[in-house]
Amino acid sequence: MLNAPEGYIRKKSSTVPFGYEIDEEYKGYLKPIPEELQVLHEVSTAVHRQEISLGVGVDWLEAETSRTMSRMGLKKYVDKIYKKPNSLLDKS
């Protein structure tokens, strides 16, 4: 087993998650991009607090990082991180 540096995650699918990139030196692991992860944290916090919408959040991510994320992808990330049982899109 390869000991990857701190912050690296195992590659679980063909899709590279937002905030990570493939690192050829550590096969099977993804290298974190701290700047992107910081922006993702700021955006997800603002979405969770309902300060901004998902649409504004994905636009913010793209403007700051030049990488895209779908509204549904951001919603799933926010729900996962904050373990919100009800969907952000529910109209209850």
N, CA, C and O atoms as a CHARMM CRD file, in Angstrom:
* protein
*
  368
    1    1 MET  N      0.84600  -1.19600   0.00000 PROA 1      0.00000
    2    1 MET  CA     0.00000   0.00000   0.00000 PROA 1      0.00000
    3    1 MET  C      0.88100   1.24500   0.00000 PROA 1      0.00000
    4    1 MET  O      1.87400   1.32200   0.72300 PROA 1      0.00000
    5    2 LEU  N      0.51100   2.18600  -0.79700 PROA 2      0.00000
    6    2 LEU  CA     1.24900   3.42100  -0.93500 PROA 2      0.00000
    7    2 LEU  C      0.80900   4.41000   0.13600 PROA 2      0.00000
    8    2 LEU  O     -0.38700   4.57300   0.37500 PROA 2      0.00000
    9    3 ASN  N      1.75000   5.06000   0.77200 PROA 3      0.00000
   10    3 ASN  CA     1.40100   6.08600   1.76000 PROA 3      0.00000
   11    3 ASN  C      1.32200   7.42900   1.05100 PROA 3      0.00000
   12    3 ASN  O      2.34400   8.03400   0.72600 PROA 3      0.00000
   13    4 ALA  N      0.11700   7.88100   0.81800 PROA 4      0.00000
   14    4 ALA  CA    -0.09700   9.15400   0.14400 PROA 4      0.00000
   15    4 ALA  C      0.03600  10.28000   1.16600 PROA 4      0.00000
   16    4 ALA  O     -0.24600  10.08700   2.34900 PROA 4      0.00000
   17    5 PRO  N      0.46700  11.45400   0.70700 PROA 5      0.00000
   18    5 PRO  CA     0.56800  12.60400   1.61200 PROA 5      0.00000
   19    5 PRO  C     -0.78200  12.99000   2.20800 PROA 5      0.00000
   20    5 PRO  O     -1.83500  12.57900   1.72100 PROA 5      0.00000
   21    6 GLU  N     -0.72700  13.77400   3.25000 PROA 6      0.00000
   22    6 GLU  CA    -1.93900  14.22700   3.94200 PROA 6      0.00000
   23    6 GLU  C     -2.84900  14.99900   2.99300 PROA 6      0.00000
   24    6 GLU  O     -2.38400  15.80600   2.18800 PROA 6      0.00000
   25    7 GLY  N     -4.14600  14.74400   3.09700 PROA 7      0.00000
   26    7 GLY  CA    -5.13200  15.43500   2.28300 PROA 7      0.00000
   27    7 GLY  C     -5.50300  14.68400   1.01700 PROA 7      0.00000
   28    7 GLY  O     -6.54700  14.95600   0.42300 PROA 7      0.00000
   29    8 TYR  N     -4.68200  13.76000   0.60000 PROA 8      0.00000
   30    8 TYR  CA    -4.99300  12.97900  -0.58700 PROA 8      0.00000
   31    8 TYR  C     -6.16300  12.04300  -0.28200 PROA 8      0.00000
   32    8 TYR  O     -6.31700  11.57400   0.84600 PROA 8      0.00000
   33    9 ILE  N     -6.98300  11.78000  -1.29900 PROA 9      0.00000
   34    9 ILE  CA    -8.07900  10.83000  -1.13400 PROA 9      0.00000
   35    9 ILE  C     -7.94600   9.75000  -2.19600 PROA 9      0.00000
   36    9 ILE  O     -7.33700   9.95600  -3.24600 PROA 9      0.00000
   37   10 ARG  N     -8.52800   8.59900  -1.90000 PROA 10     0.00000
   38   10 ARG  CA    -8.51800   7.50000  -2.86800 PROA 10     0.00000
   39   10 ARG  C     -9.46500   7.79900  -4.01300 PROA 10     0.00000
   40   10 ARG  O    -10.56400   8.31900  -3.81600 PROA 10     0.00000
   41   11 LYS  N     -9.02300   7.46400  -5.20400 PROA 11     0.00000
   42   11 LYS  CA    -9.87200   7.62700  -6.37800 PROA 11     0.00000
   43   11 LYS  C    -10.86300   6.47400  -6.40100 PROA 11     0.00000
   44   11 LYS  O    -10.46600   5.30900  -6.45200 PROA 11     0.00000
   45   12 LYS  N    -12.15300   6.79500  -6.36400 PROA 12     0.00000
   46   12 LYS  CA   -13.18700   5.76800  -6.27600 PROA 12     0.00000
   47   12 LYS  C    -13.94700   5.57700  -7.57800 PROA 12     0.00000
   48   12 LYS  O    -14.61000   4.55700  -7.76100 PROA 12     0.00000
   49   13 SER  N    -13.86200   6.54000  -8.48400 PROA 13     0.00000
   50   13 SER  CA   -14.57900   6.42800  -9.75800 PROA 13     0.00000
   51   13 SER  C    -13.80400   7.18000 -10.82800 PROA 13     0.00000
   52   13 SER  O    -12.73200   7.72900 -10.57000 PROA 13     0.00000
   53   14 SER  N    -14.35900   7.19600 -12.02300 PROA 14     0.00000
   54   14 SER  CA   -13.68100   7.89800 -13.11700 PROA 14     0.00000
   55   14 SER  C    -13.83100   9.41500 -13.00200 PROA 14     0.00000
   56   14 SER  O    -13.08800  10.16600 -13.63400 PROA 14     0.00000
   57   15 THR  N    -14.78800   9.85900 -12.19700 PROA 15     0.00000
   58   15 THR  CA   -15.01500  11.29000 -12.00200 PROA 15     0.00000
   59   15 THR  C    -14.08600  11.83100 -10.92200 PROA 15     0.00000
   60   15 THR  O    -13.97200  11.25800  -9.83900 PROA 15     0.00000
   61   16 VAL  N    -13.43000  12.93100 -11.23100 PROA 16     0.00000
   62   16 VAL  CA   -12.55300  13.57900 -10.25600 PROA 16     0.00000
   63   16 VAL  C    -13.38500  14.62700  -9.51800 PROA 16     0.00000
   64   16 VAL  O    -13.90700  15.54800 -10.14600 PROA 16     0.00000
   65   17 PRO  N    -13.51800  14.50300  -8.19200 PROA 17     0.00000
   66   17 PRO  CA   -14.34000  15.45100  -7.43400 PROA 17     0.00000
   67   17 PRO  C    -13.78900  16.88300  -7.48800 PROA 17     0.00000
   68   17 PRO  O    -12.59400  17.10600  -7.68400 PROA 17     0.00000
   69   18 PHE  N    -14.68700  17.82500  -7.31000 PROA 18     0.00000
   70   18 PHE  CA   -14.30300  19.23100  -7.27900 PROA 18     0.00000
   71   18 PHE  C    -13.27800  19.44300  -6.16700 PROA 18     0.00000
   72   18 PHE  O    -13.46000  18.95200  -5.05300 PROA 18     0.00000
   73   19 GLY  N    -12.21200  20.16400  -6.46100 PROA 19     0.00000
   74   19 GLY  CA   -11.18800  20.45600  -5.46200 PROA 19     0.00000
   75   19 GLY  C    -10.03400  19.46400  -5.45800 PROA 19     0.00000
   76   19 GLY  O     -9.13900  19.55800  -4.61800 PROA 19     0.00000
   77   20 TYR  N    -10.04600  18.51600  -6.38700 PROA 20     0.00000
   78   20 TYR  CA    -8.98600  17.51200  -6.47100 PROA 20     0.00000
   79   20 TYR  C     -8.52300  17.36100  -7.90700 PROA 20     0.00000
   80   20 TYR  O     -9.23600  17.72200  -8.84400 PROA 20     0.00000
   81   21 GLU  N     -7.31200  16.81900  -8.07200 PROA 21     0.00000
   82   21 GLU  CA    -6.78600  16.53200  -9.39600 PROA 21     0.00000
   83   21 GLU  C     -6.00000  15.22300  -9.34500 PROA 21     0.00000
   84   21 GLU  O     -5.56200  14.78800  -8.28000 PROA 21     0.00000
   85   22 ILE  N     -5.83200  14.61500 -10.49500 PROA 22     0.00000
   86   22 ILE  CA    -5.07900  13.36200 -10.57300 PROA 22     0.00000
   87   22 ILE  C     -3.60400  13.66000 -10.34500 PROA 22     0.00000
   88   22 ILE  O     -3.06800  14.62600 -10.88700 PROA 22     0.00000
   89   23 ASP  N     -2.95900  12.83700  -9.55200 PROA 23     0.00000
   90   23 ASP  CA    -1.52800  12.96800  -9.29100 PROA 23     0.00000
   91   23 ASP  C     -0.85400  11.70500  -9.81300 PROA 23     0.00000
   92   23 ASP  O     -1.06400  10.61600  -9.27700 PROA 23     0.00000
   93   24 GLU  N     -0.05000  11.85000 -10.85100 PROA 24     0.00000
   94   24 GLU  CA     0.59800  10.69800 -11.48200 PROA 24     0.00000
   95   24 GLU  C      1.59000   9.99700 -10.55300 PROA 24     0.00000
   96   24 GLU  O      1.85900   8.80700 -10.71700 PROA 24     0.00000
   97   25 GLU  N      2.12700  10.72100  -9.59100 PROA 25     0.00000
   98   25 GLU  CA     3.10400  10.13400  -8.67100 PROA 25     0.00000
   99   25 GLU  C      2.46200   9.12900  -7.71900 PROA 25     0.00000
  100   25 GLU  O      3.09100   8.13600  -7.35100 PROA 25     0.00000
  101   26 TYR  N      1.24000   9.37300  -7.32600 PROA 26     0.00000
  102   26 TYR  CA     0.52100   8.50000  -6.39800 PROA 26     0.00000
  103   26 TYR  C     -0.68700   7.90700  -7.12700 PROA 26     0.00000
  104   26 TYR  O     -1.79500   8.43800  -7.04200 PROA 26     0.00000
  105   27 LYS  N     -0.46600   6.82200  -7.82900 PROA 27     0.00000
  106   27 LYS  CA    -1.52600   6.15800  -8.60100 PROA 27     0.00000
  107   27 LYS  C     -2.66800   5.73200  -7.67100 PROA 27     0.00000
  108   27 LYS  O     -2.43600   5.17500  -6.59900 PROA 27     0.00000
  109   28 GLY  N     -3.88700   6.00200  -8.09700 PROA 28     0.00000
  110   28 GLY  CA    -5.05800   5.62100  -7.31100 PROA 28     0.00000
  111   28 GLY  C     -5.45400   6.64100  -6.26300 PROA 28     0.00000
  112   28 GLY  O     -6.39700   6.42100  -5.50300 PROA 28     0.00000
  113   29 TYR  N     -4.73700   7.76400  -6.21500 PROA 29     0.00000
  114   29 TYR  CA    -5.05100   8.81700  -5.25000 PROA 29     0.00000
  115   29 TYR  C     -5.25100  10.14600  -5.97600 PROA 29     0.00000
  116   29 TYR  O     -4.72800  10.35500  -7.07100 PROA 29     0.00000
  117   30 LEU  N     -6.00700  11.02800  -5.35600 PROA 30     0.00000
  118   30 LEU  CA    -6.25600  12.35400  -5.90100 PROA 30     0.00000
  119   30 LEU  C     -5.64400  13.40800  -4.99100 PROA 30     0.00000
  120   30 LEU  O     -5.76800  13.35700  -3.76700 PROA 30     0.00000
  121   31 LYS  N     -4.98700  14.35200  -5.62100 PROA 31     0.00000
  122   31 LYS  CA    -4.29300  15.42600  -4.90700 PROA 31     0.00000
  123   31 LYS  C     -5.25200  16.58600  -4.64600 PROA 31     0.00000
  124   31 LYS  O     -5.94400  17.03000  -5.56200 PROA 31     0.00000
  125   32 PRO  N     -5.30200  17.08000  -3.40600 PROA 32     0.00000
  126   32 PRO  CA    -6.18900  18.21700  -3.11100 PROA 32     0.00000
  127   32 PRO  C     -5.65700  19.51900  -3.71300 PROA 32     0.00000
  128   32 PRO  O     -4.44800  19.71800  -3.83500 PROA 32     0.00000
  129   33 ILE  N     -6.57600  20.38600  -4.08100 PROA 33     0.00000
  130   33 ILE  CA    -6.23800  21.72700  -4.54800 PROA 33     0.00000
  131   33 ILE  C     -6.78400  22.67700  -3.47600 PROA 33     0.00000
  132   33 ILE  O     -7.97100  23.00300  -3.48900 PROA 33     0.00000
  133   34 PRO  N     -5.93000  23.12200  -2.55100 PROA 34     0.00000
  134   34 PRO  CA    -6.40300  23.90100  -1.38900 PROA 34     0.00000
  135   34 PRO  C     -7.24400  25.12100  -1.74000 PROA 34     0.00000
  136   34 PRO  O     -8.22500  25.40700  -1.05400 PROA 34     0.00000
  137   35 GLU  N     -6.87900  25.84600  -2.79500 PROA 35     0.00000
  138   35 GLU  CA    -7.62800  27.04800  -3.16000 PROA 35     0.00000
  139   35 GLU  C     -9.06100  26.69300  -3.55400 PROA 35     0.00000
  140   35 GLU  O    -10.00300  27.37800  -3.15500 PROA 35     0.00000
  141   36 GLU  N     -9.22800  25.62600  -4.33500 PROA 36     0.00000
  142   36 GLU  CA   -10.56200  25.21700  -4.75200 PROA 36     0.00000
  143   36 GLU  C    -11.37800  24.69800  -3.57500 PROA 36     0.00000
  144   36 GLU  O    -12.57200  24.97900  -3.47500 PROA 36     0.00000
  145   37 LEU  N    -10.74900  23.95100  -2.69500 PROA 37     0.00000
  146   37 LEU  CA   -11.45500  23.43000  -1.52700 PROA 37     0.00000
  147   37 LEU  C    -11.89900  24.55500  -0.59900 PROA 37     0.00000
  148   37 LEU  O    -12.95800  24.46600   0.02100 PROA 37     0.00000
  149   38 GLN  N    -11.09500  25.61500  -0.49800 PROA 38     0.00000
  150   38 GLN  CA   -11.45200  26.76300   0.33000 PROA 38     0.00000
  151   38 GLN  C    -12.67700  27.47300  -0.23400 PROA 38     0.00000
  152   38 GLN  O    -13.59800  27.81300   0.50900 PROA 38     0.00000
  153   39 VAL  N    -12.68900  27.69600  -1.54500 PROA 39     0.00000
  154   39 VAL  CA   -13.83700  28.35000  -2.18700 PROA 39     0.00000
  155   39 VAL  C    -15.07200  27.46500  -2.05300 PROA 39     0.00000
  156   39 VAL  O    -16.16100  27.96900  -1.77700 PROA 39     0.00000
  157   40 LEU  N    -14.92100  26.15400  -2.24400 PROA 40     0.00000
  158   40 LEU  CA   -16.04200  25.23000  -2.10100 PROA 40     0.00000
  159   40 LEU  C    -16.61500  25.28000  -0.68800 PROA 40     0.00000
  160   40 LEU  O    -17.83100  25.22200  -0.50200 PROA 40     0.00000
  161   41 HSD  N    -15.73800  25.38600   0.30400 PROA 41     0.00000
  162   41 HSD  CA   -16.20100  25.49300   1.69400 PROA 41     0.00000
  163   41 HSD  C    -16.99900  26.78100   1.91200 PROA 41     0.00000
  164   41 HSD  O    -18.06100  26.75900   2.53400 PROA 41     0.00000
  165   42 GLU  N    -16.48400  27.90100   1.39900 PROA 42     0.00000
  166   42 GLU  CA   -17.17500  29.18400   1.54600 PROA 42     0.00000
  167   42 GLU  C    -18.55100  29.13900   0.87500 PROA 42     0.00000
  168   42 GLU  O    -19.54600  29.58100   1.45000 PROA 42     0.00000
  169   43 VAL  N    -18.59600  28.60200  -0.33900 PROA 43     0.00000
  170   43 VAL  CA   -19.85100  28.53200  -1.09100 PROA 43     0.00000
  171   43 VAL  C    -20.84400  27.60800  -0.40000 PROA 43     0.00000
  172   43 VAL  O    -22.01400  27.95900  -0.24400 PROA 43     0.00000
  173   44 SER  N    -20.38400  26.42500   0.01600 PROA 44     0.00000
  174   44 SER  CA   -21.29800  25.46800   0.64100 PROA 44     0.00000
  175   44 SER  C    -21.84700  26.00200   1.96500 PROA 44     0.00000
  176   44 SER  O    -23.00300  25.74600   2.30200 PROA 44     0.00000
  177   45 THR  N    -21.03700  26.73500   2.71100 PROA 45     0.00000
  178   45 THR  CA   -21.50100  27.35000   3.95300 PROA 45     0.00000
  179   45 THR  C    -22.58500  28.38300   3.66600 PROA 45     0.00000
  180   45 THR  O    -23.60500  28.43200   4.35400 PROA 45     0.00000
  181   46 ALA  N    -22.35800  29.21000   2.64300 PROA 46     0.00000
  182   46 ALA  CA   -23.34700  30.23400   2.28000 PROA 46     0.00000
  183   46 ALA  C    -24.65000  29.59900   1.78800 PROA 46     0.00000
  184   46 ALA  O    -25.73300  30.09500   2.09800 PROA 46     0.00000
  185   47 VAL  N    -24.55400  28.51200   1.02700 PROA 47     0.00000
  186   47 VAL  CA   -25.76100  27.81600   0.55200 PROA 47     0.00000
  187   47 VAL  C    -26.49300  27.20100   1.73700 PROA 47     0.00000
  188   47 VAL  O    -27.71500  27.30800   1.83800 PROA 47     0.00000
  189   48 HSD  N    -25.75400  26.55900   2.63000 PROA 48     0.00000
  190   48 HSD  CA   -26.36600  25.92700   3.79500 PROA 48     0.00000
  191   48 HSD  C    -27.11100  26.94800   4.66200 PROA 48     0.00000
  192   48 HSD  O    -28.19100  26.66000   5.17800 PROA 48     0.00000
  193   49 ARG  N    -26.53900  28.11800   4.81500 PROA 49     0.00000
  194   49 ARG  CA   -27.17000  29.17800   5.61600 PROA 49     0.00000
  195   49 ARG  C    -28.26600  29.90200   4.83600 PROA 49     0.00000
  196   49 ARG  O    -28.90200  30.82300   5.34900 PROA 49     0.00000
  197   50 GLN  N    -28.47600  29.47600   3.60000 PROA 50     0.00000
  198   50 GLN  CA   -29.46400  30.06500   2.69900 PROA 50     0.00000
  199   50 GLN  C    -29.19600  31.53800   2.43500 PROA 50     0.00000
  200   50 GLN  O    -30.12100  32.32800   2.24500 PROA 50     0.00000
  201   51 GLU  N    -27.91800  31.89600   2.42500 PROA 51     0.00000
  202   51 GLU  CA   -27.51100  33.25900   2.08800 PROA 51     0.00000
  203   51 GLU  C    -27.46200  33.43600   0.57200 PROA 51     0.00000
  204   51 GLU  O    -27.65800  34.53900   0.06100 PROA 51     0.00000
  205   52 ILE  N    -27.19800  32.33600  -0.14500 PROA 52     0.00000
  206   52 ILE  CA   -27.16700  32.36300  -1.60500 PROA 52     0.00000
  207   52 ILE  C    -27.89000  31.12000  -2.12300 PROA 52     0.00000
  208   52 ILE  O    -28.07600  30.14300  -1.39800 PROA 52     0.00000
  209   53 SER  N    -28.29000  31.18000  -3.38200 PROA 53     0.00000
  210   53 SER  CA   -28.95600  30.03600  -4.00900 PROA 53     0.00000
  211   53 SER  C    -27.90800  29.09300  -4.60300 PROA 53     0.00000
  212   53 SER  O    -26.72600  29.42800  -4.69100 PROA 53     0.00000
  213   54 LEU  N    -28.36200  27.92300  -5.00100 PROA 54     0.00000
  214   54 LEU  CA   -27.45900  26.97100  -5.65100 PROA 54     0.00000
  215   54 LEU  C    -26.90700  27.55500  -6.95300 PROA 54     0.00000
  216   54 LEU  O    -25.73700  27.35900  -7.28100 PROA 54     0.00000
  217   55 GLY  N    -27.75000  28.26500  -7.68600 PROA 55     0.00000
  218   55 GLY  CA   -27.31800  28.87400  -8.94200 PROA 55     0.00000
  219   55 GLY  C    -26.21000  29.89500  -8.73600 PROA 55     0.00000
  220   55 GLY  O    -25.22200  29.90900  -9.47000 PROA 55     0.00000
  221   56 VAL  N    -26.38000  30.73700  -7.74500 PROA 56     0.00000
  222   56 VAL  CA   -25.34400  31.72200  -7.42200 PROA 56     0.00000
  223   56 VAL  C    -24.08400  31.00200  -6.95600 PROA 56     0.00000
  224   56 VAL  O    -22.97000  31.41800  -7.27700 PROA 56     0.00000
  225   57 GLY  N    -24.26100  29.92500  -6.19900 PROA 57     0.00000
  226   57 GLY  CA   -23.12400  29.16100  -5.70100 PROA 57     0.00000
  227   57 GLY  C    -22.28600  28.56000  -6.81200 PROA 57     0.00000
  228   57 GLY  O    -21.05900  28.65200  -6.77600 PROA 57     0.00000
  229   58 VAL  N    -22.92900  27.94000  -7.81000 PROA 58     0.00000
  230   58 VAL  CA   -22.15300  27.34100  -8.89800 PROA 58     0.00000
  231   58 VAL  C    -21.49100  28.42200  -9.75500 PROA 58     0.00000
  232   58 VAL  O    -20.39300  28.21500 -10.27200 PROA 58     0.00000
  233   59 ASP  N    -22.14400  29.55900  -9.90600 PROA 59     0.00000
  234   59 ASP  CA   -21.52100  30.67500 -10.63800 PROA 59     0.00000
  235   59 ASP  C    -20.29700  31.19300  -9.88500 PROA 59     0.00000
  236   59 ASP  O    -19.27500  31.49500 -10.50100 PROA 59     0.00000
  237   60 TRP  N    -20.39200  31.29800  -8.56600 PROA 60     0.00000
  238   60 TRP  CA   -19.29300  31.74700  -7.72400 PROA 60     0.00000
  239   60 TRP  C    -18.11200  30.77600  -7.85700 PROA 60     0.00000
  240   60 TRP  O    -16.96700  31.20000  -8.01700 PROA 60     0.00000
  241   61 LEU  N    -18.40100  29.47600  -7.78900 PROA 61     0.00000
  242   61 LEU  CA   -17.34200  28.47300  -7.92100 PROA 61     0.00000
  243   61 LEU  C    -16.61500  28.61200  -9.25400 PROA 61     0.00000
  244   61 LEU  O    -15.38500  28.59000  -9.30900 PROA 61     0.00000
  245   62 GLU  N    -17.38500  28.75500 -10.32000 PROA 62     0.00000
  246   62 GLU  CA   -16.76600  28.86200 -11.64700 PROA 62     0.00000
  247   62 GLU  C    -15.95500  30.14400 -11.79100 PROA 62     0.00000
  248   62 GLU  O    -14.87400  30.13300 -12.38000 PROA 62     0.00000
  249   63 ALA  N    -16.47100  31.24600 -11.25800 PROA 63     0.00000
  250   63 ALA  CA   -15.75900  32.52500 -11.35000 PROA 63     0.00000
  251   63 ALA  C    -14.43900  32.48900 -10.59000 PROA 63     0.00000
  252   63 ALA  O    -13.44500  33.05400 -11.04700 PROA 63     0.00000
  253   64 GLU  N    -14.42100  31.83300  -9.44200 PROA 64     0.00000
  254   64 GLU  CA   -13.22000  31.81100  -8.60000 PROA 64     0.00000
  255   64 GLU  C    -12.20200  30.74000  -8.99500 PROA 64     0.00000
  256   64 GLU  O    -11.00200  30.91800  -8.78400 PROA 64     0.00000
  257   65 THR  N    -12.67800  29.62300  -9.57100 PROA 65     0.00000
  258   65 THR  CA   -11.77600  28.49000  -9.80500 PROA 65     0.00000
  259   65 THR  C    -11.64300  28.08300 -11.26700 PROA 65     0.00000
  260   65 THR  O    -10.74800  27.31000 -11.60700 PROA 65     0.00000
  261   66 SER  N    -12.50900  28.58400 -12.13500 PROA 66     0.00000
  262   66 SER  CA   -12.56800  28.18800 -13.54600 PROA 66     0.00000
  263   66 SER  C    -12.96200  26.72400 -13.72000 PROA 66     0.00000
  264   66 SER  O    -12.78500  26.16300 -14.80200 PROA 66     0.00000
  265   67 ARG  N    -13.49000  26.10200 -12.67800 PROA 67     0.00000
  266   67 ARG  CA   -14.02400  24.74300 -12.77400 PROA 67     0.00000
  267   67 ARG  C    -15.52200  24.80600 -12.53500 PROA 67     0.00000
  268   67 ARG  O    -16.01200  25.65400 -11.78800 PROA 67     0.00000
  269   68 THR  N    -16.23500  23.90500 -13.17200 PROA 68     0.00000
  270   68 THR  CA   -17.68300  23.92700 -13.05900 PROA 68     0.00000
  271   68 THR  C    -18.18400  22.82800 -12.13500 PROA 68     0.00000
  272   68 THR  O    -17.52300  21.81100 -11.92200 PROA 68     0.00000
  273   69 MET  N    -19.36400  23.06600 -11.60000 PROA 69     0.00000
  274   69 MET  CA   -20.06600  22.07800 -10.79200 PROA 69     0.00000
  275   69 MET  C    -21.54500  22.32400 -11.06700 PROA 69     0.00000
  276   69 MET  O    -21.98200  23.47000 -11.17300 PROA 69     0.00000
  277   70 SER  N    -22.30400  21.25500 -11.18000 PROA 70     0.00000
  278   70 SER  CA   -23.73400  21.41500 -11.43100 PROA 70     0.00000
  279   70 SER  C    -24.44100  21.83500 -10.14600 PROA 70     0.00000
  280   70 SER  O    -23.91100  21.66600  -9.04700 PROA 70     0.00000
  281   71 ARG  N    -25.63100  22.37900 -10.29700 PROA 71     0.00000
  282   71 ARG  CA   -26.42700  22.74100  -9.11700 PROA 71     0.00000
  283   71 ARG  C    -26.71100  21.50700  -8.28100 PROA 71     0.00000
  284   71 ARG  O    -26.62900  21.55200  -7.05400 PROA 71     0.00000
  285   72 MET  N    -27.04700  20.39900  -8.94200 PROA 72     0.00000
  286   72 MET  CA   -27.34000  19.16600  -8.21700 PROA 72     0.00000
  287   72 MET  C    -26.08500  18.64300  -7.51700 PROA 72     0.00000
  288   72 MET  O    -26.16400  18.12000  -6.40500 PROA 72     0.00000
  289   73 GLY  N    -24.93800  18.78400  -8.16300 PROA 73     0.00000
  290   73 GLY  CA   -23.67800  18.36900  -7.52900 PROA 73     0.00000
  291   73 GLY  C    -23.39800  19.17600  -6.27300 PROA 73     0.00000
  292   73 GLY  O    -22.98600  18.62100  -5.25400 PROA 73     0.00000
  293   74 LEU  N    -23.62200  20.49100  -6.33900 PROA 74     0.00000
  294   74 LEU  CA   -23.42600  21.34700  -5.17100 PROA 74     0.00000
  295   74 LEU  C    -24.43800  21.00900  -4.08500 PROA 74     0.00000
  296   74 LEU  O    -24.09400  20.97400  -2.90300 PROA 74     0.00000
  297   75 LYS  N    -25.68300  20.76000  -4.47800 PROA 75     0.00000
  298   75 LYS  CA   -26.71800  20.39300  -3.51300 PROA 75     0.00000
  299   75 LYS  C    -26.34200  19.10600  -2.78500 PROA 75     0.00000
  300   75 LYS  O    -26.45300  19.02600  -1.56200 PROA 75     0.00000
  301   76 LYS  N    -25.90100  18.10900  -3.53300 PROA 76     0.00000
  302   76 LYS  CA   -25.51100  16.83400  -2.92100 PROA 76     0.00000
  303   76 LYS  C    -24.32900  17.02700  -1.97700 PROA 76     0.00000
  304   76 LYS  O    -24.27900  16.41500  -0.91000 PROA 76     0.00000
  305   77 TYR  N    -23.37800  17.87700  -2.36800 PROA 77     0.00000
  306   77 TYR  CA   -22.21900  18.14400  -1.51300 PROA 77     0.00000
  307   77 TYR  C    -22.65900  18.81500  -0.20900 PROA 77     0.00000
  308   77 TYR  O    -22.23900  18.40900   0.87400 PROA 77     0.00000
  309   78 VAL  N    -23.49500  19.82900  -0.31600 PROA 78     0.00000
  310   78 VAL  CA   -23.96900  20.54600   0.87500 PROA 78     0.00000
  311   78 VAL  C    -24.75800  19.60100   1.78000 PROA 78     0.00000
  312   78 VAL  O    -24.54900  19.58900   2.99300 PROA 78     0.00000
  313   79 ASP  N    -25.65800  18.81600   1.20300 PROA 79     0.00000
  314   79 ASP  CA   -26.44100  17.86800   1.99500 PROA 79     0.00000
  315   79 ASP  C    -25.54600  16.85900   2.69600 PROA 79     0.00000
  316   79 ASP  O    -25.78700  16.50600   3.85100 PROA 79     0.00000
  317   80 LYS  N    -24.51900  16.39600   2.00600 PROA 80     0.00000
  318   80 LYS  CA   -23.59900  15.41000   2.59300 PROA 80     0.00000
  319   80 LYS  C    -22.78200  16.02300   3.72900 PROA 80     0.00000
  320   80 LYS  O    -22.66200  15.43100   4.80200 PROA 80     0.00000
  321   81 ILE  N    -22.22800  17.19300   3.49500 PROA 81     0.00000
  322   81 ILE  CA   -21.37000  17.84000   4.49000 PROA 81     0.00000
  323   81 ILE  C    -22.16600  18.23000   5.73200 PROA 81     0.00000
  324   81 ILE  O    -21.70200  18.03400   6.85500 PROA 81     0.00000
  325   82 TYR  N    -23.33800  18.76900   5.53900 PROA 82     0.00000
  326   82 TYR  CA   -24.13900  19.24100   6.66800 PROA 82     0.00000
  327   82 TYR  C    -25.18700  18.22600   7.10900 PROA 82     0.00000
  328   82 TYR  O    -25.99300  18.50400   7.99700 PROA 82     0.00000
  329   83 LYS  N    -25.17400  17.03900   6.48100 PROA 83     0.00000
  330   83 LYS  CA   -26.07000  15.93500   6.84700 PROA 83     0.00000
  331   83 LYS  C    -27.50800  16.39800   6.99400 PROA 83     0.00000
  332   83 LYS  O    -28.20300  16.04500   7.94800 PROA 83     0.00000
  333   84 LYS  N    -27.93200  17.18800   6.03600 PROA 84     0.00000
  334   84 LYS  CA   -29.29000  17.72700   6.06800 PROA 84     0.00000
  335   84 LYS  C    -30.25300  16.64700   5.58000 PROA 84     0.00000
  336   84 LYS  O    -30.14900  16.21000   4.43400 PROA 84     0.00000
  337   85 PRO  N    -31.18400  16.21100   6.42200 PROA 85     0.00000
  338   85 PRO  CA   -32.08500  15.13100   6.03200 PROA 85     0.00000
  339   85 PRO  C    -33.06000  15.52200   4.93600 PROA 85     0.00000
  340   85 PRO  O    -33.42100  14.68200   4.11100 PROA 85     0.00000
  341   86 ASN  N    -33.49300  16.76500   4.90700 PROA 86     0.00000
  342   86 ASN  CA   -34.43600  17.22100   3.89100 PROA 86     0.00000
  343   86 ASN  C    -33.67600  17.90800   2.77100 PROA 86     0.00000
  344   86 ASN  O    -32.68400  18.59700   3.01100 PROA 86     0.00000
  345   87 SER  N    -34.12700  17.72300   1.59300 PROA 87     0.00000
  346   87 SER  CA   -33.48800  18.29700   0.41100 PROA 87     0.00000
  347   87 SER  C    -33.61400  19.81700   0.42400 PROA 87     0.00000
  348   87 SER  O    -34.59500  20.36100   0.93100 PROA 87     0.00000
  349   88 LEU  N    -32.61700  20.49800  -0.13700 PROA 88     0.00000
  350   88 LEU  CA   -32.67700  21.95100  -0.26600 PROA 88     0.00000
  351   88 LEU  C    -33.77000  22.35800  -1.25900 PROA 88     0.00000
  352   88 LEU  O    -34.25500  23.48900  -1.23400 PROA 88     0.00000
  353   89 LEU  N    -34.14700  21.42400  -2.12800 PROA 89     0.00000
  354   89 LEU  CA   -35.14100  21.74700  -3.15000 PROA 89     0.00000
  355   89 LEU  C    -36.57100  21.43700  -2.67700 PROA 89     0.00000
  356   89 LEU  O    -37.53000  21.74900  -3.38200 PROA 89     0.00000
  357   90 ASP  N    -36.72100  20.83300  -1.50200 PROA 90     0.00000
  358   90 ASP  CA   -38.05100  20.55000  -0.97100 PROA 90     0.00000
  359   90 ASP  C    -38.77300  21.86200  -0.67500 PROA 90     0.00000
  360   90 ASP  O    -38.16600  22.82700  -0.21200 PROA 90     0.00000
  361   91 LYS  N    -40.04600  21.88100  -0.94000 PROA 91     0.00000
  362   91 LYS  CA   -40.84400  23.09400  -0.68700 PROA 91     0.00000
  363   91 LYS  C    -41.76800  22.85700   0.47500 PROA 91     0.00000
  364   91 LYS  O    -42.98500  23.00000   0.35400 PROA 91     0.00000
  365   92 SER  N    -41.18600  22.48900   1.61500 PROA 92     0.00000
  366   92 SER  CA   -42.02500  22.19700   2.78600 PROA 92     0.00000
  367   92 SER  C    -42.09300  23.36800   3.73100 PROA 92     0.00000
  368   92 SER  O    -42.75600  23.29000   4.76500 PROA 92     0.00000
